[in-house]
Amino acid sequence: MFVVVSDVKIRPESLEDFKAWFSEANKVVSKFDGFVSRRLLETKDGQHRVLVEFESLEKFGKMHQSPEHEQLHTKASSFMAEPPSPKFYNVVSE
């Protein structure tokens, strides 16, 4: 299992639109081979993270290089105050 956790800074005036877009974008991402889940997380103090799970780094990489992902990333960036800050993990124990 491969996991990406990205801190995202969403412009406050764009938050509700981003949440709606995120749900729609999940419909696109979920069609890729190896997709497990994609969630938007919010802390008590209003910070946000995106959690993405794929079966493997290779399958995530294929999705990440697709034209569909490029379109989604471009749209996502329009809601953000700055680019996302991703960290990549391999699940080593469950």
Order of alpha helices (4+ residues) and beta strands (2+ residues): beta-alpha-beta-beta-alpha-alpha-beta
